[in-house]
């Protein structure tokens, strides 16, 4: 009987230990999981931004998307859910001889020149508590391409 009483007292002292251990383990585990989700979303946005910049630079290099509104619509459509607001787009054309073309640059650039396209957009920051994230969740991608044609066939052609 005495041994049974000791066993009961020992078990009574363990009440709630599992809950305390769970609480100690679940907090860092949740921070790790939410951190993976947040950074995964950021790296997804960065990859989509790279692909979009390459595709838009290709469109510009063959003379398409010459209108600012057409290029903006094309880029925003390609970025999709990777952005939280409309992207900022900067283009810079240089002729083959290194001179700047007359305005508008897309129509007056010489074949063999270059176009430099920069896309900048904000990504989603879910503001998870205790998950360190970038101070500025902005993705910026710059791509340079050789101009092959200057006749506009329309965006996405």
N, CA, C and O atoms as a GROMACS GRO file, in nm:
protein
  628
    1UNK      N    1   0.082  -0.118   0.000
    1UNK     CA    2   0.000   0.000   0.000
    1UNK      C    3   0.087   0.125   0.000
    1UNK      O    4   0.055   0.224  -0.066
    2UNK      N    5   0.194   0.120   0.072
    2UNK     CA    6   0.284   0.233   0.081
    2UNK      C    7   0.347   0.264  -0.056
    2UNK      O    8   0.364   0.382  -0.089
    3UNK      N    9   0.380   0.164  -0.134
    3UNK     CA   10   0.438   0.184  -0.268
    3UNK      C   11   0.336   0.247  -0.362
    3UNK      O   12   0.369   0.332  -0.445
    4UNK      N   13   0.209   0.204  -0.345
    4UNK     CA   14   0.104   0.261  -0.431
    4UNK      C   15   0.082   0.409  -0.399
    4UNK      O   16   0.058   0.488  -0.490
    5UNK      N   17   0.090   0.446  -0.276
    5UNK     CA   18   0.074   0.585  -0.234
    5UNK      C   19   0.188   0.671  -0.290
    5UNK      O   20   0.164   0.784  -0.333
    6UNK      N   21   0.309   0.619  -0.290
    6UNK     CA   22   0.423   0.693  -0.348
    6UNK      C   23   0.403   0.714  -0.497
    6UNK      O   24   0.434   0.822  -0.548
    7UNK      N   25   0.353   0.615  -0.568
    7UNK     CA   26   0.329   0.627  -0.712
    7UNK      C   27   0.223   0.733  -0.739
    7UNK      O   28   0.237   0.812  -0.832
    8UNK      N   29   0.117   0.734  -0.660
    8UNK     CA   30   0.013   0.834  -0.678
    8UNK      C   31   0.066   0.976  -0.653
    8UNK      O   32   0.033   1.068  -0.727
    9UNK      N   33   0.148   0.993  -0.550
    9UNK     CA   34   0.206   1.124  -0.521
    9UNK      C   35   0.301   1.168  -0.632
    9UNK      O   36   0.305   1.286  -0.667
   10UNK      N   37   0.377   1.073  -0.686
   10UNK     CA   38   0.471   1.106  -0.794
   10UNK      C   39   0.394   1.150  -0.919
   10UNK      O   40   0.435   1.244  -0.987
   11UNK      N   41   0.285   1.082  -0.947
   11UNK     CA   42   0.205   1.120  -1.064
   11UNK      C   43   0.136   1.254  -1.042
   11UNK      O   44   0.125   1.332  -1.136
   12UNK      N   45   0.091   1.281  -0.922
   12UNK     CA   46   0.025   1.406  -0.892
   12UNK      C   47   0.122   1.524  -0.911
   12UNK      O   48   0.079   1.633  -0.948
   13UNK      N   49   0.250   1.504  -0.887
   13UNK     CA   50   0.350   1.608  -0.905
   13UNK      C   51   0.378   1.638  -1.052
   13UNK      O   52   0.436   1.742  -1.084
   14UNK      N   53   0.338   1.548  -1.142
   14UNK     CA   54   0.361   1.566  -1.286
   14UNK      C   55   0.242   1.632  -1.356
   14UNK      O   56   0.252   1.662  -1.475
   15UNK      N   57   0.134   1.656  -1.287
   15UNK     CA   58   0.018   1.720  -1.351
   15UNK      C   59   0.058   1.856  -1.408
   15UNK      O   60   0.115   1.939  -1.337
   16UNK      N   61   0.026   1.878  -1.534
   16UNK     CA   62   0.055   2.006  -1.598
   16UNK      C   63   0.194   2.016  -1.658
   16UNK      O   64   0.223   2.115  -1.726
   17UNK      N   65   0.279   1.920  -1.637
   17UNK     CA   66   0.416   1.926  -1.691
   17UNK      C   67   0.414   1.922  -1.843
   17UNK      O   68   0.491   1.991  -1.909
   18UNK      N   69   0.326   1.840  -1.898
   18UNK     CA   70   0.317   1.830  -2.045
   18UNK      C   71   0.271   1.962  -2.105
   18UNK      O   72   0.321   2.003  -2.210
   19UNK      N   73   0.177   2.030  -2.041
   19UNK     CA   74   0.129   2.159  -2.090
   19UNK      C   75   0.239   2.264  -2.086
   19UNK      O   76   0.251   2.345  -2.178
   20UNK      N   77   0.319   2.263  -1.981
   20UNK     CA   78   0.429   2.359  -1.971
   20UNK      C   79   0.535   2.330  -2.077
   20UNK      O   80   0.586   2.422  -2.141
   21UNK      N   81   0.567   2.204  -2.096
   21UNK     CA   82   0.666   2.167  -2.198
   21UNK      C   83   0.616   2.205  -2.337
   21UNK      O   84   0.692   2.255  -2.420
   22UNK      N   85   0.488   2.180  -2.363
   22UNK     CA   86   0.429   2.217  -2.492
   22UNK      C   87   0.438   2.368  -2.514
   22UNK      O   88   0.473   2.412  -2.623
   23UNK      N   89   0.406   2.447  -2.412
   23UNK     CA   90   0.411   2.593  -2.425
   23UNK      C   91   0.554   2.641  -2.452
   23UNK      O   92   0.573   2.737  -2.526
   24UNK      N   93   0.652   2.576  -2.392
   24UNK     CA   94   0.791   2.615  -2.416
   24UNK      C   95   0.839   2.579  -2.556
   24UNK      O   96   0.923   2.649  -2.612
   25UNK      N   97   0.787   2.472  -2.612
   25UNK     CA   98   0.831   2.426  -2.744
   25UNK      C   99   0.753   2.494  -2.857
   25UNK      O  100   0.810   2.524  -2.962
   26UNK      N  101   0.623   2.518  -2.837
   26UNK     CA  102   0.539   2.567  -2.946
   26UNK      C  103   0.574   2.710  -2.987
   26UNK      O  104   0.560   2.745  -3.104
   27UNK      N  105   0.620   2.792  -2.895
   27UNK     CA  106   0.651   2.932  -2.930
   27UNK      C  107   0.764   2.941  -3.032
   27UNK      O  108   0.744   3.004  -3.136
   28UNK      N  109   0.881   2.882  -3.008
   28UNK     CA  110   0.985   2.890  -3.112
   28UNK      C  111   0.947   2.817  -3.239
   28UNK      O  112   0.988   2.855  -3.348
   29UNK      N  113   0.867   2.711  -3.225
   29UNK     CA  114   0.824   2.638  -3.344
   29UNK      C  115   0.734   2.724  -3.432
   29UNK      O  116   0.748   2.724  -3.554
   30UNK      N  117   0.642   2.798  -3.372
   30UNK     CA  118   0.554   2.888  -3.448
   30UNK      C  119   0.632   3.002  -3.512
   30UNK      O  120   0.605   3.039  -3.626
   31UNK      N  121   0.728   3.058  -3.440
   31UNK     CA  122   0.811   3.164  -3.497
   31UNK      C  123   0.887   3.112  -3.619
   31UNK      O  124   0.898   3.180  -3.721
   32UNK      N  125   0.938   2.991  -3.609
   32UNK     CA  126   1.010   2.930  -3.721
   32UNK      C  127   0.917   2.907  -3.839
   32UNK      O  128   0.953   2.937  -3.953
   33UNK      N  129   0.798   2.855  -3.815
   33UNK     CA  130   0.702   2.828  -3.923
   33UNK      C  131   0.657   2.958  -3.991
   33UNK      O  132   0.657   2.966  -4.114
   34UNK      N  133   0.620   3.058  -3.912
   34UNK     CA  134   0.575   3.184  -3.970
   34UNK      C  135   0.690   3.256  -4.041
   34UNK      O  136   0.667   3.323  -4.142
   35UNK      N  137   0.810   3.242  -3.990
   35UNK     CA  138   0.926   3.298  -4.058
   35UNK      C  139   0.949   3.234  -4.194
   35UNK      O  140   0.981   3.303  -4.290
   36UNK      N  141   0.932   3.103  -4.202
   36UNK     CA  142   0.947   3.034  -4.331
   36UNK      C  143   0.840   3.080  -4.429
   36UNK      O  144   0.867   3.096  -4.548
   37UNK      N  145   0.719   3.100  -4.380
   37UNK     CA  146   0.611   3.148  -4.468
   37UNK      C  147   0.643   3.288  -4.519
   37UNK      O  148   0.632   3.314  -4.639
   38UNK      N  149   0.683   3.379  -4.429
   38UNK     CA  150   0.711   3.517  -4.469
   38UNK      C  151   0.827   3.525  -4.567
   38UNK      O  152   0.816   3.591  -4.671
   39UNK      N  153   0.936   3.460  -4.537
   39UNK     CA  154   1.052   3.464  -4.627
   39UNK      C  155   1.025   3.389  -4.756
   39UNK      O  156   1.075   3.428  -4.862
   40UNK      N  157   0.946   3.283  -4.750
   40UNK     CA  158   0.908   3.214  -4.873
   40UNK      C  159   0.829   3.304  -4.966
   40UNK      O  160   0.850   3.303  -5.088
   41UNK      N  161   0.740   3.384  -4.909
   41UNK     CA  162   0.663   3.479  -4.990
   41UNK      C  163   0.754   3.586  -5.049
   41UNK      O  164   0.735   3.628  -5.163
   42UNK      N  165   0.852   3.631  -4.971
   42UNK     CA  166   0.945   3.733  -5.022
   42UNK      C  167   1.028   3.677  -5.138
   42UNK      O  168   1.044   3.744  -5.240
   43UNK      N  169   1.081   3.558  -5.122
   43UNK     CA  170   1.164   3.500  -5.228
   43UNK      C  171   1.080   3.466  -5.351
   43UNK      O  172   1.130   3.473  -5.464
   44UNK      N  173   0.954   3.429  -5.331
   44UNK     CA  174   0.864   3.409  -5.445
   44UNK      C  175   0.848   3.541  -5.522
   44UNK      O  176   0.856   3.543  -5.644
   45UNK      N  177   0.825   3.650  -5.449
   45UNK     CA  178   0.810   3.781  -5.514
   45UNK      C  179   0.937   3.822  -5.587
   45UNK      O  180   0.930   3.877  -5.697
   46UNK      N  181   1.052   3.795  -5.528
   46UNK     CA  182   1.178   3.829  -5.593
   46UNK      C  183   1.196   3.751  -5.723
   46UNK      O  184   1.243   3.806  -5.822
   47UNK      N  185   1.158   3.623  -5.722
   47UNK     CA  186   1.171   3.542  -5.842
   47UNK      C  187   1.073   3.587  -5.950
   47UNK      O  188   1.109   3.595  -6.068
   48UNK      N  189   0.950   3.615  -5.911
   48UNK     CA  190   0.851   3.665  -6.008
   48UNK      C  191   0.898   3.800  -6.064
   48UNK      O  192   0.880   3.826  -6.183
   49UNK      N  193   0.957   3.885  -5.980
   49UNK     CA  194   1.010   4.013  -6.027
   49UNK      C  195   1.121   3.995  -6.129
   49UNK      O  196   1.127   4.069  -6.227
   50UNK      N  197   1.209   3.899  -6.108
   50UNK     CA  198   1.317   3.872  -6.203
   50UNK      C  199   1.261   3.824  -6.337
   50UNK      O  200   1.303   3.870  -6.443
   51UNK      N  201   1.165   3.731  -6.330
   51UNK     CA  202   1.105   3.680  -6.454
   51UNK      C  203   1.030   3.790  -6.528
   51UNK      O  204   1.037   3.798  -6.651
   52UNK      N  205   0.959   3.873  -6.454
   52UNK     CA  206   0.883   3.983  -6.517
   52UNK      C  207   0.977   4.084  -6.581
   52UNK      O  208   0.951   4.130  -6.692
   53UNK      N  209   1.085   4.119  -6.513
   53UNK     CA  210   1.181   4.214  -6.569
   53UNK      C  211   1.243   4.159  -6.697
   53UNK      O  212   1.260   4.233  -6.794
   54UNK      N  213   1.277   4.032  -6.698
   54UNK     CA  214   1.332   3.971  -6.820
   54UNK      C  215   1.232   3.972  -6.935
   54UNK      O  216   1.267   4.004  -7.048
   55UNK      N  217   1.107   3.936  -6.905
   55UNK     CA  218   1.004   3.932  -7.009
   55UNK      C  219   0.974   4.072  -7.062
   55UNK      O  220   0.957   4.091  -7.182
   56UNK      N  221   0.966   4.171  -6.974
   56UNK     CA  222   0.938   4.308  -7.017
   56UNK      C  223   1.054   4.366  -7.097
   56UNK      O  224   1.033   4.436  -7.196
   57UNK      N  225   1.176   4.336  -7.056
   57UNK     CA  226   1.292   4.384  -7.132
   57UNK      C  227   1.294   4.321  -7.271
   57UNK      O  228   1.331   4.386  -7.369
   58UNK      N  229   1.254   4.197  -7.281
   58UNK     CA  230   1.245   4.131  -7.412
   58UNK      C  231   1.139   4.199  -7.498
   58UNK      O  232   1.161   4.221  -7.617
   59UNK      N  233   1.026   4.233  -7.439
   59UNK     CA  234   0.922   4.304  -7.514
   59UNK      C  235   0.975   4.437  -7.566
   59UNK      O  236   0.951   4.473  -7.681
   60UNK      N  237   1.047   4.510  -7.482
   60UNK     CA  238   1.101   4.639  -7.523
   60UNK      C  239   1.210   4.622  -7.629
   60UNK      O  240   1.222   4.705  -7.719
   61UNK      N  241   1.288   4.517  -7.619
   61UNK     CA  242   1.399   4.499  -7.714
   61UNK      C  243   1.350   4.467  -7.855
   61UNK      O  244   1.422   4.493  -7.952
   62UNK      N  245   1.231   4.413  -7.867
   62UNK     CA  246   1.177   4.386  -8.000
   62UNK      C  247   1.076   4.492  -8.042
   62UNK      O  248   1.003   4.473  -8.140
   63UNK      N  249   1.070   4.603  -7.968
   63UNK     CA  250   0.988   4.716  -8.008
   63UNK      C  251   0.847   4.717  -7.954
   63UNK      O  252   0.771   4.809  -7.983
   64UNK      N  253   0.810   4.619  -7.876
   64UNK     CA  254   0.673   4.612  -7.823
   64UNK      C  255   0.662   4.692  -7.693
   64UNK      O  256   0.762   4.733  -7.634
   65UNK      N  257   0.540   4.714  -7.650
   65UNK     CA  258   0.508   4.784  -7.524
   65UNK      C  259   0.571   4.923  -7.519
   65UNK      O  260   0.621   4.964  -7.414
   66UNK      N  261   0.569   4.996  -7.628
   66UNK     CA  262   0.635   5.126  -7.631
   66UNK      C  263   0.558   5.231  -7.553
   66UNK      O  264   0.618   5.326  -7.503
   67UNK      N  265   0.427   5.217  -7.542
   67UNK     CA  266   0.350   5.312  -7.464
   67UNK      C  267   0.369   5.287  -7.315
   67UNK      O  268   0.376   5.172  -7.272
   68UNK      N  269   0.377   5.394  -7.238
   68UNK     CA  270   0.400   5.379  -7.094
   68UNK      C  271   0.285   5.303  -7.028
   68UNK      O  272   0.309   5.220  -6.940
   69UNK      N  273   0.164   5.330  -7.068
   69UNK     CA  274   0.049   5.260  -7.010
   69UNK      C  275   0.049   5.112  -7.046
   69UNK      O  276   0.014   5.028  -6.964
   70UNK      N  277   0.088   5.081  -7.169
   70UNK     CA  278   0.094   4.940  -7.211
   70UNK      C  279   0.199   4.864  -7.134
   70UNK      O  280   0.176   4.751  -7.091
   71UNK      N  281   0.314   4.925  -7.115
   71UNK     CA  282   0.422   4.860  -7.040
   71UNK      C  283   0.382   4.843  -6.894
   71UNK      O  284   0.409   4.738  -6.835
   72UNK      N  285   0.318   4.943  -6.835
   72UNK     CA  286   0.273   4.934  -6.696
   72UNK      C  287   0.172   4.821  -6.680
   72UNK      O  288   0.182   4.743  -6.585
   73UNK      N  289   0.075   4.812  -6.769
   73UNK     CA  290  -0.025   4.706  -6.763
   73UNK      C  291   0.039   4.569  -6.779
   73UNK      O  292   0.003   4.474  -6.709
   74UNK      N  293   0.134   4.558  -6.871
   74UNK     CA  294   0.203   4.431  -6.894
   74UNK      C  295   0.279   4.386  -6.769
   74UNK      O  296   0.267   4.272  -6.727
   75UNK      N  297   0.356   4.477  -6.710
   75UNK     CA  298   0.436   4.444  -6.592
   75UNK      C  299   0.346   4.410  -6.474
   75UNK      O  300   0.369   4.310  -6.406
   76UNK      N  301   0.245   4.491  -6.448
   76UNK     CA  302   0.156   4.464  -6.335
   76UNK      C  303   0.082   4.331  -6.353
   76UNK      O  304   0.059   4.258  -6.256
   77UNK      N  305   0.044   4.301  -6.477
   77UNK     CA  306  -0.021   4.172  -6.504
   77UNK      C  307   0.072   4.055  -6.481
   77UNK      O  308   0.030   3.951  -6.429
   78UNK      N  309   0.198   4.070  -6.519
   78UNK     CA  310   0.296   3.963  -6.500
   78UNK      C  311   0.329   3.943  -6.352
   78UNK      O  312   0.348   3.830  -6.307
   79UNK      N  313   0.336   4.051  -6.276
   79UNK     CA  314   0.369   4.041  -6.134
   79UNK      C  315   0.257   3.975  -6.054
   79UNK      O  316   0.283   3.899  -5.962
   80UNK      N  317   0.134   4.004  -6.089
   80UNK     CA  318   0.020   3.941  -6.024
   80UNK      C  319   0.019   3.963  -5.874
   80UNK      O  320   0.028   4.077  -5.827
   81UNK      N  321   0.009   3.854  -5.798
   81UNK     CA  322  -0.004   3.860  -5.652
   81UNK      C  323   0.130   3.884  -5.582
   81UNK      O  324   0.133   3.897  -5.460
   82UNK      N  325   0.239   3.890  -5.657
   82UNK     CA  326   0.370   3.910  -5.595
   82UNK      C  327   0.388   4.053  -5.545
   82UNK      O  328   0.479   4.080  -5.468
   83UNK      N  329   0.303   4.145  -5.589
   83UNK     CA  330   0.315   4.286  -5.552
   83UNK      C  331   0.198   4.328  -5.466
   83UNK      O  332   0.092   4.265  -5.469
   84UNK      N  333   0.217   4.435  -5.388
   84UNK     CA  334   0.106   4.489  -5.309
   84UNK      C  335   0.050   4.616  -5.370
   84UNK      O  336  -0.060   4.658  -5.336
   85UNK      N  337   0.125   4.679  -5.460
   85UNK     CA  338   0.080   4.800  -5.529
   85UNK      C  339   0.143   4.798  -5.669
   85UNK      O  340   0.227   4.714  -5.700
   86UNK      N  341   0.101   4.891  -5.751
   86UNK     CA  342   0.154   4.899  -5.886
   86UNK      C  343   0.306   4.920  -5.885
   86UNK      O  344   0.359   4.994  -5.802
   87UNK      N  345   0.374   4.856  -5.978
   87UNK     CA  346   0.520   4.863  -5.985
   87UNK      C  347   0.566   4.996  -6.042
   87UNK      O  348   0.495   5.058  -6.122
   88UNK      N  349   0.684   5.039  -6.001
   88UNK     CA  350   0.748   5.157  -6.058
   88UNK      C  351   0.843   5.108  -6.166
   88UNK      O  352   0.927   5.022  -6.142
   89UNK      N  353   0.829   5.164  -6.286
   89UNK     CA  354   0.907   5.118  -6.400
   89UNK      C  355   0.991   5.233  -6.454
   89UNK      O  356   0.941   5.344  -6.472
   90UNK      N  357   1.119   5.205  -6.479
   90UNK     CA  358   1.209   5.304  -6.538
   90UNK      C  359   1.275   5.240  -6.659
   90UNK      O  360   1.327   5.129  -6.650
   91UNK      N  361   1.274   5.310  -6.772
   91UNK     CA  362   1.343   5.260  -6.892
   91UNK      C  363   1.446   5.363  -6.936
   91UNK      O  364   1.428   5.484  -6.922
   92UNK      N  365   1.555   5.311  -6.990
   92UNK     CA  366   1.661   5.397  -7.041
   92UNK      C  367   1.715   5.336  -7.168
   92UNK      O  368   1.758   5.220  -7.170
   93UNK      N  369   1.711   5.414  -7.276
   93UNK     CA  370   1.758   5.366  -7.406
   93UNK      C  371   1.892   5.432  -7.440
   93UNK      O  372   1.914   5.548  -7.408
   94UNK      N  373   1.979   5.357  -7.504
   94UNK     CA  374   2.106   5.408  -7.553
   94UNK      C  375   2.127   5.354  -7.695
   94UNK      O  376   2.110   5.235  -7.719
   95UNK      N  377   2.162   5.442  -7.789
   95UNK     CA  378   2.189   5.400  -7.925
   95UNK      C  379   2.315   5.313  -7.931
   95UNK      O  380   2.392   5.306  -7.836
   96UNK      N  381   2.334   5.248  -8.045
   96UNK     CA  382   2.449   5.160  -8.063
   96UNK      C  383   2.580   5.236  -8.052
   96UNK      O  384   2.682   5.180  -8.010
   97UNK      N  385   2.580   5.364  -8.088
   97UNK     CA  386   2.704   5.443  -8.081
   97UNK      C  387   2.723   5.507  -7.942
   97UNK      O  388   2.818   5.584  -7.923
   98UNK      N  389   2.635   5.477  -7.848
   98UNK     CA  390   2.650   5.529  -7.712
   98UNK      C  391   2.577   5.658  -7.685
   98UNK      O  392   2.580   5.707  -7.572
   99UNK      N  393   2.513   5.716  -7.784
   99UNK     CA  394   2.440   5.842  -7.765
   99UNK      C  395   2.298   5.814  -7.718
   99UNK      O  396   2.244   5.705  -7.739
  100UNK      N  397   2.238   5.914  -7.657
  100UNK     CA  398   2.099   5.902  -7.614
  100UNK      C  399   2.008   5.934  -7.731
  100UNK      O  400   2.033   6.032  -7.802
  101UNK      N  401   1.903   5.856  -7.755
  101UNK     CA  402   1.812   5.885  -7.866
  101UNK      C  403   1.723   6.004  -7.835
  101UNK      O  404   1.704   6.042  -7.719
  102UNK      N  405   1.668   6.063  -7.939
  102UNK     CA  406   1.575   6.173  -7.922
  102UNK      C  407   1.443   6.119  -7.868
  102UNK      O  408   1.414   6.000  -7.882
  103UNK      N  409   1.364   6.204  -7.805
  103UNK     CA  410   1.235   6.161  -7.749
  103UNK      C  411   1.134   6.139  -7.860
  103UNK      O  412   1.143   6.211  -7.959
  104UNK      N  413   1.042   6.049  -7.854
  104UNK     CA  414   1.035   5.942  -7.754
  104UNK      C  415   1.143   5.837  -7.781
  104UNK      O  416   1.166   5.801  -7.896
  105UNK      N  417   1.208   5.789  -7.678
  105UNK     CA  418   1.324   5.702  -7.697
  105UNK      C  419   1.294   5.571  -7.766
  105UNK      O  420   1.377   5.525  -7.845
  106UNK      N  421   1.181   5.510  -7.741
  106UNK     CA  422   1.155   5.379  -7.799
  106UNK      C  423   1.150   5.384  -7.951
  106UNK      O  424   1.201   5.293  -8.017
  107UNK      N  425   1.090   5.487  -8.007
  107UNK     CA  426   1.076   5.494  -8.152
  107UNK      C  427   1.205   5.539  -8.219
  107UNK      O  428   1.227   5.507  -8.336
  108UNK      N  429   1.291   5.612  -8.151
  108UNK     CA  430   1.409   5.670  -8.213
  108UNK      C  431   1.539   5.598  -8.183
  108UNK      O  432   1.644   5.638  -8.234
  109UNK      N  433   1.536   5.494  -8.104
  109UNK     CA  434   1.660   5.421  -8.073
  109UNK      C  435   1.701   5.340  -8.196
  109UNK      O  436   1.616   5.290  -8.270
  110UNK      N  437   1.830   5.327  -8.216
  110UNK     CA  438   1.878   5.250  -8.332
  110UNK      C  439   1.890   5.103  -8.295
  110UNK      O  440   1.917   5.067  -8.181
  111UNK      N  441   1.868   5.019  -8.395
  111UNK     CA  442   1.885   4.876  -8.375
  111UNK      C  443   2.030   4.849  -8.339
  111UNK      O  444   2.122   4.901  -8.402
  112UNK      N  445   2.048   4.767  -8.238
  112UNK     CA  446   2.182   4.740  -8.187
  112UNK      C  447   2.211   4.817  -8.060
  112UNK      O  448   2.310   4.789  -7.991
  113UNK      N  449   2.127   4.914  -8.028
  113UNK     CA  450   2.141   4.988  -7.902
  113UNK      C  451   2.095   4.901  -7.786
  113UNK      O  452   2.069   4.782  -7.802
  114UNK      N  453   2.086   4.960  -7.669
  114UNK     CA  454   2.043   4.885  -7.552
  114UNK      C  455   1.927   4.954  -7.481
  114UNK      O  456   1.911   5.076  -7.488
  115UNK      N  457   1.848   4.874  -7.416
  115UNK     CA  458   1.741   4.925  -7.330
  115UNK      C  459   1.767   4.867  -7.192
  115UNK      O  460   1.791   4.747  -7.176
  116UNK      N  461   1.761   4.954  -7.092
  116UNK     CA  462   1.776   4.912  -6.953
  116UNK      C  463   1.642   4.935  -6.884
  116UNK      O  464   1.588   5.046  -6.886
  117UNK      N  465   1.590   4.830  -6.825
  117UNK     CA  466   1.460   4.835  -6.760
  117UNK      C  467   1.478   4.806  -6.611
  117UNK      O  468   1.544   4.710  -6.573
  118UNK      N  469   1.420   4.892  -6.528
  118UNK     CA  470   1.422   4.872  -6.383
  118UNK      C  471   1.278   4.865  -6.333
  118UNK      O  472   1.197   4.953  -6.360
  119UNK      N  473   1.249   4.758  -6.259
  119UNK     CA  474   1.117   4.738  -6.199
  119UNK      C  475   1.135   4.738  -6.048
  119UNK      O  476   1.223   4.670  -5.995
  120UNK      N  477   1.052   4.815  -5.979
  120UNK     CA  478   1.056   4.821  -5.833
  120UNK      C  479   0.915   4.808  -5.780
  120UNK      O  480   0.824   4.877  -5.825
  121UNK      N  481   0.896   4.717  -5.683
  121UNK     CA  482   0.763   4.698  -5.626
  121UNK      C  483   0.776   4.646  -5.482
  121UNK      O  484   0.877   4.587  -5.444
  122UNK      N  485   0.672   4.670  -5.404
  122UNK     CA  486   0.667   4.625  -5.265
  122UNK      C  487   0.605   4.486  -5.258
  122UNK      O  488   0.512   4.454  -5.332
  123UNK      N  489   0.658   4.405  -5.168
  123UNK     CA  490   0.604   4.272  -5.145
  123UNK      C  491   0.518   4.272  -5.020
  123UNK      O  492   0.516   4.370  -4.944
  124UNK      N  493   0.449   4.164  -4.999
  124UNK     CA  494   0.361   4.151  -4.883
  124UNK      C  495   0.442   4.127  -4.757
  124UNK      O  496   0.524   4.035  -4.752
  125UNK      N  497   0.419   4.209  -4.655
  125UNK     CA  498   0.480   4.190  -4.525
  125UNK      C  499   0.366   4.161  -4.429
  125UNK      O  500   0.283   4.248  -4.403
  126UNK      N  501   0.360   4.040  -4.376
  126UNK     CA  502   0.249   3.998  -4.292
  126UNK      C  503   0.265   4.044  -4.148
  126UNK      O  504   0.175   4.023  -4.067
  127UNK      N  505   0.376   4.104  -4.113
  127UNK     CA  506   0.401   4.159  -3.979
  127UNK      C  507   0.373   4.059  -3.868
  127UNK      O  508   0.306   4.090  -3.770
  128UNK      N  509   0.425   3.939  -3.884
  128UNK     CA  510   0.412   3.839  -3.779
  128UNK      C  511   0.492   3.886  -3.657
  128UNK      O  512   0.603   3.937  -3.673
  129UNK      N  513   0.438   3.869  -3.537
  129UNK     CA  514   0.516   3.909  -3.419
  129UNK      C  515   0.635   3.815  -3.399
  129UNK      O  516   0.627   3.695  -3.424
  130UNK      N  517   0.744   3.872  -3.356
  130UNK     CA  518   0.869   3.801  -3.327
  130UNK      C  519   0.939   3.746  -3.450
  130UNK      O  520   1.044   3.681  -3.436
  131UNK      N  521   0.886   3.769  -3.570
  131UNK     CA  522   0.952   3.722  -3.692
  131UNK      C  523   1.026   3.840  -3.752
  131UNK      O  524   0.964   3.934  -3.802
  132UNK      N  525   1.157   3.838  -3.747
  132UNK     CA  526   1.232   3.950  -3.806
  132UNK      C  527   1.217   3.948  -3.957
  132UNK      O  528   1.228   3.844  -4.021
  133UNK      N  529   1.191   4.065  -4.013
  133UNK     CA  530   1.178   4.077  -4.158
  133UNK      C  531   1.252   4.201  -4.203
  133UNK      O  532   1.294   4.282  -4.121
  134UNK      N  533   1.267   4.214  -4.331
  134UNK     CA  534   1.338   4.327  -4.387
  134UNK      C  535   1.271   4.458  -4.348
  134UNK      O  536   1.148   4.466  -4.339
  135UNK      N  537   1.352   4.561  -4.325
  135UNK     CA  538   1.295   4.692  -4.294
  135UNK      C  539   1.219   4.748  -4.413
  135UNK      O  540   1.119   4.817  -4.396
  136UNK      N  541   1.266   4.717  -4.533
  136UNK     CA  542   1.205   4.767  -4.655
  136UNK      C  543   1.177   4.649  -4.747
  136UNK      O  544   1.267   4.603  -4.817
  137UNK      N  545   1.052   4.598  -4.749
  137UNK     CA  546   1.024   4.480  -4.832
  137UNK      C  547   1.004   4.515  -4.979
  137UNK      O  548   0.905   4.474  -5.040
  138UNK      N  549   1.097   4.589  -5.036
  138UNK     CA  550   1.089   4.630  -5.176
  138UNK      C  551   1.181   4.543  -5.260
  138UNK      O  552   1.296   4.519  -5.224
  139UNK      N  553   1.130   4.497  -5.372
  139UNK     CA  554   1.209   4.419  -5.467
  139UNK      C  555   1.241   4.510  -5.584
  139UNK      O  556   1.152   4.576  -5.638
  140UNK      N  557   1.367   4.512  -5.624
  140UNK     CA  558   1.409   4.592  -5.740
  140UNK      C  559   1.490   4.502  -5.832
  140UNK      O  560   1.585   4.437  -5.789
  141UNK      N  561   1.451   4.500  -5.959
  141UNK     CA  562   1.521   4.420  -6.059
  141UNK      C  563   1.554   4.509  -6.178
  141UNK      O  564   1.470   4.586  -6.225
  142UNK      N  565   1.678   4.497  -6.227
  142UNK     CA  566   1.723   4.572  -6.343
  142UNK      C  567   1.774   4.474  -6.448
  142UNK      O  568   1.851   4.384  -6.418
  143UNK      N  569   1.729   4.494  -6.572
  143UNK     CA  570   1.768   4.406  -6.683
  143UNK      C  571   1.807   4.494  -6.801
  143UNK      O  572   1.746   4.598  -6.826
  144UNK      N  573   1.908   4.450  -6.874
  144UNK     CA  574   1.951   4.522  -6.994
  144UNK      C  575   1.940   4.427  -7.112
  144UNK      O  576   1.975   4.309  -7.102
  145UNK      N  577   1.890   4.479  -7.225
  145UNK     CA  578   1.872   4.397  -7.345
  145UNK      C  579   1.912   4.477  -7.468
  145UNK      O  580   1.905   4.600  -7.469
  146UNK      N  581   1.954   4.406  -7.572
  146UNK     CA  582   1.991   4.468  -7.700
  146UNK      C  583   1.864   4.495  -7.779
  146UNK      O  584   1.777   4.408  -7.786
  147UNK      N  585   1.852   4.613  -7.839
  147UNK     CA  586   1.735   4.649  -7.919
  147UNK      C  587   1.747   4.581  -8.055
  147UNK      O  588   1.846   4.600  -8.126
  148UNK      N  589   1.645   4.502  -8.089
  148UNK     CA  590   1.645   4.427  -8.214
  148UNK      C  591   1.551   4.488  -8.318
  148UNK      O  592   1.574   4.475  -8.438
  149UNK      N  593   1.446   4.554  -8.273
  149UNK     CA  594   1.344   4.607  -8.362
  149UNK      C  595   1.280   4.726  -8.294
  149UNK      O  596   1.279   4.733  -8.172
  150UNK      N  597   1.225   4.820  -8.372
  150UNK     CA  598   1.159   4.936  -8.311
  150UNK      C  599   1.015   4.951  -8.355
  150UNK      O  600   0.951   5.052  -8.325
  151UNK      N  601   0.960   4.852  -8.426
  151UNK     CA  602   0.821   4.859  -8.469
  151UNK      C  603   0.734   4.790  -8.365
  151UNK      O  604   0.757   4.674  -8.332
  152UNK      N  605   0.637   4.862  -8.315
  152UNK     CA  606   0.551   4.810  -8.207
  152UNK      C  607   0.450   4.712  -8.264
  152UNK      O  608   0.370   4.746  -8.351
  153UNK      N  609   0.453   4.588  -8.213
  153UNK     CA  610   0.356   4.485  -8.252
  153UNK      C  611   0.249   4.466  -8.146
  153UNK      O  612   0.162   4.381  -8.160
  154UNK      N  613   0.255   4.544  -8.039
  154UNK     CA  614   0.162   4.530  -7.928
  154UNK      C  615   0.225   4.450  -7.816
  154UNK      O  616   0.312   4.367  -7.839
  155UNK      N  617   0.182   4.476  -7.696
  155UNK     CA  618   0.239   4.407  -7.579
  155UNK      C  619   0.205   4.259  -7.580
  155UNK      O  620   0.092   4.220  -7.611
  156UNK      N  621   0.304   4.178  -7.547
  156UNK     CA  622   0.283   4.034  -7.539
  156UNK      C  623   0.288   3.963  -7.673
  156UNK      O  624   0.265   3.842  -7.679
  157UNK      N  625   0.316   4.036  -7.779
  157UNK     CA  626   0.319   3.973  -7.912
  157UNK      C  627   0.445   3.891  -7.931
  157UNK      O  628   0.464   3.831  -8.037
   0.00000   0.00000   0.00000
